[in-house]
Amino acid sequence: MKKFILLIVLLFPFSYAQAECRYLSILAECLAEAEKGNPIAQFVLGTRYEQGECVDQDFPQAARWYRKAADQGDRDAQYRLGLMYLHGKGLEKDPLSACMWMEIASINGLEEARSEMASLSAEISQSTLLEARERAQAWLDAYKHGSDN
């Protein structure tokens, strides 16, 4: 029995170190893909930086990666970016930009964004809401035009 416990104690740190190295390798691959412009990898990095998973928590970095993915049409990144503007996490608090990104994510079919927009519409001025919707439509038109090329 003592040999079995000793074996477990000796193997566990190795397995943990091995798993940590594998995770860091995956993170490095994700970073490489994100830098190549992969929106899924960019969203994953944004999430890691926002939550502090395997990297130091860094809201400005999270916002940077979310923005890159959002600009490529990733609705989850659009929603997360809107939340960051709404709460001033990593970006200056900006209800207009928050509503714009929420509206884009909502138009792109993300239910959480629709719910958030319903809440926001009761909290912000109608002029801000109208401007956010106009900006969202302009962004969507430019995105559509850019993706047609």
Salt bridges, closest charged atoms under 4 A:
GLU33 OE2 - LYS36 NZ 3.38
GLU50 OE2 - ARG80 NH2 2.37
GLU50 OE2 - LYS89 NZ 3.57
GLU53 OE1 - ARG48 NH1 2.44
ASP71 OD1 - ARG67 NE 3.08
GLU103 OE1 - ARG133 NE 3.47
GLU111 OE1 - ARG114 NH1 3.30
GLU131 OE2 - ARG135 NH2 2.81
ASP148 OD2 - LYS144 NZ 3.59
